[in-house]
Structures are given as structure tokens and as C-alpha cells.
Amino acid sequence: MEHGSSAGQESHACITHAHLHLLPVDGDRVDDLLIGDGLAYEDLGSLGELARPPWPSSAYFLRVYRGECRVYRPTGEQKRQYLRSVVGAVLAIEDPEWDYAVVMRKEDLRETMRMVDYWPGKPDGALMTAGAEMSSGD
């Protein structure tokens, strides 16, 4: 899932940097929740279509699942961290437990960091652990 930026904050889908969420969740369930929240969508033939109008200047939520791309248009009524709340609902994580700004799961973060420690692309000799990153204020 991803969301595109817009000129204003009113869409609750604005971003100041590019990012992509790769989440092992059921895309059909994500669709059910987004549609249930009243978001209109358009199916795209490929990710490349995002380079065409209206997407470069539009806020959107992108869902790619089983090779299919679907773009949802936010209504401006979505709460902050909306996509996180959707993923939380899919994973049966109760509100506000899914919100990293409210509940920080340090042990889960540390475990994730340990699990991805072997991933390529890290600077040579750097053993990045969440424990080192979060040692102050623990």
C-alpha cells in the first residue's frame, strides 16, 4: 500500500517524502475496509499509470495485491494514520494499539530489526539493532 501526495493537508494523504509499505496482509480485506469507508477507486493496468494525470497532483491510496493495482481517492474525512488503522483492523490489532505514535512496541521493533539484520544494502560492518537505536529513554 502507498499513498500519494497532494498540495494540501486536507486530504490526510499528503506526504513530504516517497515511501512504500510492503505488508503481508489480505488485500481483499483492505479493499473491503476502504470501500466500507466510502472511498471511490479506480483499477489501473499498471503502476506506470500513476505517472499520468490526474495522479501526479492527486492524493491517493494505492493498493497492489495479486498483481492488480487499485487507486483509492481519499475523501478528506480519514483520520490521521488512516492506512495504519486499516492494517491494524486487518491484523485484528485494536485501536489505538496500531498507532505507533500512541503505543510503541519496543520489543516488537527490536525483534523486527534482528530479523532483517542480514538484509543487503547496509553499510559494511554496521550491525544495526533497535537496541542501539533506542538505548536512550528506554
N, C-alpha and C positions, 0 to 999 in steps of 0.2 A: 504494500500500500504506500502511497505517496500523496503529497498534496502540493498543488501549485500555488504560486503567489498571486496576489492582486495588489492594486495600488493602495488600497486602504485596509485598515484593521477590521472594518465592519463585517467582513466575510468570515472571520475566525479561521481563515485558511491562509493567512499571509505568512511568509517565511522570509528570512533575510539571508538564507544560505540553502544550497541544494542538499537534500538528504533523501534517503530512501529507507523504508522499513521493510526488511525481509522477515516475514513472520510465518511460522508454520501453523497457520490457523485455517479453518474451513472457510473458504471464500464464499460459498453459498450462504453460510450463516452471516457473514459480513454483509452480503447483499440484502438479506432479509432485514437486518437491523437498519441499514441505511435507507432502504425503501420504506420501512416502517416509520422512520423519522421524517418521511416526506421529501426526501431528496430525489430529484429527477436525474436520470442518467442517459448516457449515450454510449453505445458499444462502438469501439474503434477496431479497425482492421489490423492495426499495429501500433507500437509505441511511437513510431515515426510521425503519426498523425498529430501528435502533441505539438509539433513544430508549425502546424498550420493554424490559421485563425479559426476559432476565437481563442484557442488555448494559451498562446504565449502571453496574453494580457488578462487571462481569466483565472479566478480562483477555482480550484477543483480538488477532488479527492480521486486518486487513481487506484483502481483495484485490478491486479493481474492475477488470474487464477486459471489453472489448467490451460494456459496458453491464450486465454481470452482477456482482452483489455476493456475495461469499463471505466468511464469517467462520470463521476457524480458532481453535481453543482451544489455547493453549499448554499443554504438559504440565508445565512447570517444569524440564524437562531440557535446554531450549535453552541454548546458550552465550550469553554476553553478545554484544551486537551481532548477534543471530541474523538479523534481516532483512537487515542489511548483508551478512552472509555468503551469504545466499540470492541476493541480487542479484549479488554477486561471482561466484557459481557460474554464474548465468545468463549473465553477461558474460564468462565464462572468465578472471576475474581470480583468480589463485592466492592461496591462504592464505599469509601474512597480508596480502597486498598490498591487499585490500579494506578493511582496518581502519584508519580514519583516525587512531586513537589510537596505532597502531604505525608506520604508513607515511604520512607527509604528502607529498602530491604538490603541492608549491607551484606549480609551473609549470602543472599542470592546473587548480588553483584560480584562478590568475591569469587563465588563458585563459577559464574559465567566467565570471569576473567581467567580463572585457572583452565577452564575448558577450551578457551580459544588461544591460549598462550602459544601454541605451536603454529598458529596461522602464519603464512608467509607475509612478507612486507614490513615486518618490524625492523627497526634499526638493529644492526649487528650487535650482539652482546647485551641487548636490552631485555631484561626479564621484567615485563610489565605485570604487576599484580595489583589488584584492587586494594590489597592491604597497604601497599606502599602509597598509593594514591590517596587513601582515606585515613592515613595514620593520625592526622591532626583532627581533633574534635571527636574522636571515636569514643 
